Amino acid sequence: HYEDTSSPTPRAASFRGLVATSVEHGMVLRSGDITSAYLHASIDKEIYMDSFRHADKIMPDMFDGSRREFLHLQKALWGCKQSGLLFYQCLRKDLIERLQFTPSDGDRCMYMRATGPDGAVIPNYDINENRDGVKVIMLLTYVDDLGAACTDDETWKGFVKEVQEQFQLRDDGVLTDFLGIEIDYPESGGVKLSHPSK
């Protein structure tokens, strides 16, 4: 993956679809941010970097400062060209394998999971079925940012706890912006999207 430098990003149409679905089904829109995201992804090639300035003073047990020393990277870092892709693969694997989300066929950054009243995942759930007691999360990922449409706030908070078992996820509450699009919630109901000019 050393030559692969870009991480998949969601399509704007997927985001609009997420918002439209949330309004149609009375779902809540929430957001989260995975802190230190790249450090969760392992590097898949041998990469070395120069030690940092004053390393011998900050970490004297590792660096003596007498010769040129290098660091062997084991985790992705901000600034490594493949870090975004490696984190995307790490997050995607966790969402699909551990959390049992189903990836979208139309967007590599969109996922969905439905659980029944007993907490069991319902495979291939059609959101238009609208079964009683079913909790749904539709998730859109943009590198380390998450946007979600959830059945209710309790469903979102449960999801946040699940993700926090593997990643440092900060719950940013109500979704107010995503992909440069601002989200407003008028008192009359619904959702208003705007793309402010700079």
Secondary structure as UniProt FT lines:
FT   TURN            2..3
FT   HELIX           12..24
FT   TURN            25..26
FT   STRAND          28..34
FT   TURN            35..36
FT   HELIX           37..40
FT   STRAND          48..50
FT   TURN            53..54
FT   HELIX           55..58
FT   TURN            60..62
FT   STRAND          70..72
FT   TURN            78..79
FT   TURN            81..82
FT   HELIX           83..93
FT   HELIX           94..98
FT   STRAND          102..103
FT   TURN            108..109
FT   STRAND          110..115
FT   TURN            117..118
FT   TURN            123..124
FT   HELIX           127..129
FT   TURN            132..133
FT   STRAND          135..142
FT   TURN            143..144
FT   STRAND          145..150
FT   HELIX           153..164
FT   TURN            165..166
FT   STRAND          169..174
FT   STRAND          177..178
FT   TURN            179..180
FT   STRAND          181..184
FT   TURN            187..188
FT   STRAND          192..194
//
